[in-house]
Amino acid sequence: MEINPMEIILKYLPLLIPIALLQFGLMIAALVDVIRREKTKGPKWVWIIVVVFINLFGPIVYFIFGRDE
């Protein structure tokens, strides 16, 4: 019995697409917010790195802890 990788990908693709879209949307929204906001808690360049490289959780962490209102 062989496992076909393409079958596995096609099986889980409907679950992965919404997660990828959510991650991409959060990342874009967080980057726009970081760039437009005058003050953040900490340097902006650090928040940009967090948002870009810590995929799904980076933007969430920024929105919770990084915004200086």
MODELLER restraints for C-alpha pairs under 7 A, 6 or more apart:
rsr = mdl.restraints
at = mdl.atoms
rsr.add(forms.Gaussian(group=physical.xy_distance, feature=features.Distance(at['CA:23:A'], at['CA:55:A']), mean=6.71, stdev=0.5))
rsr.add(forms.Gaussian(group=physical.xy_distance, feature=features.Distance(at['CA:23:A'], at['CA:56:A']), mean=5.12, stdev=0.5))
rsr.add(forms.Gaussian(group=physical.xy_distance, feature=features.Distance(at['CA:26:A'], at['CA:59:A']), mean=5.94, stdev=0.5))
rsr.add(forms.Gaussian(group=physical.xy_distance, feature=features.Distance(at['CA:27:A'], at['CA:51:A']), mean=6.15, stdev=0.5))
rsr.add(forms.Gaussian(group=physical.xy_distance, feature=features.Distance(at['CA:27:A'], at['CA:52:A']), mean=6.69, stdev=0.5))
rsr.add(forms.Gaussian(group=physical.xy_distance, feature=features.Distance(at['CA:27:A'], at['CA:59:A']), mean=5.67, stdev=0.5))
rsr.add(forms.Gaussian(group=physical.xy_distance, feature=features.Distance(at['CA:30:A'], at['CA:51:A']), mean=6.88, stdev=0.5))
rsr.add(forms.Gaussian(group=physical.xy_distance, feature=features.Distance(at['CA:30:A'], at['CA:59:A']), mean=5.54, stdev=0.5))
rsr.add(forms.Gaussian(group=physical.xy_distance, feature=features.Distance(at['CA:31:A'], at['CA:48:A']), mean=6.50, stdev=0.5))
rsr.add(forms.Gaussian(group=physical.xy_distance, feature=features.Distance(at['CA:34:A'], at['CA:44:A']), mean=6.58, stdev=0.5))
rsr.add(forms.Gaussian(group=physical.xy_distance, feature=features.Distance(at['CA:39:A'], at['CA:68:A']), mean=5.85, stdev=0.5))
rsr.add(forms.Gaussian(group=physical.xy_distance, feature=features.Distance(at['CA:40:A'], at['CA:66:A']), mean=5.77, stdev=0.5))
rsr.add(forms.Gaussian(group=physical.xy_distance, feature=features.Distance(at['CA:40:A'], at['CA:67:A']), mean=5.08, stdev=0.5))
rsr.add(forms.Gaussian(group=physical.xy_distance, feature=features.Distance(at['CA:40:A'], at['CA:68:A']), mean=4.75, stdev=0.5))
rsr.add(forms.Gaussian(group=physical.xy_distance, feature=features.Distance(at['CA:41:A'], at['CA:66:A']), mean=5.02, stdev=0.5))
rsr.add(forms.Gaussian(group=physical.xy_distance, feature=features.Distance(at['CA:41:A'], at['CA:67:A']), mean=6.09, stdev=0.5))
rsr.add(forms.Gaussian(group=physical.xy_distance, feature=features.Distance(at['CA:41:A'], at['CA:68:A']), mean=5.56, stdev=0.5))
rsr.add(forms.Gaussian(group=physical.xy_distance, feature=features.Distance(at['CA:47:A'], at['CA:62:A']), mean=6.76, stdev=0.5))
rsr.add(forms.Gaussian(group=physical.xy_distance, feature=features.Distance(at['CA:50:A'], at['CA:58:A']), mean=5.19, stdev=0.5))
rsr.add(forms.Gaussian(group=physical.xy_distance, feature=features.Distance(at['CA:51:A'], at['CA:58:A']), mean=4.32, stdev=0.5))
rsr.add(forms.Gaussian(group=physical.xy_distance, feature=features.Distance(at['CA:51:A'], at['CA:59:A']), mean=4.83, stdev=0.5))
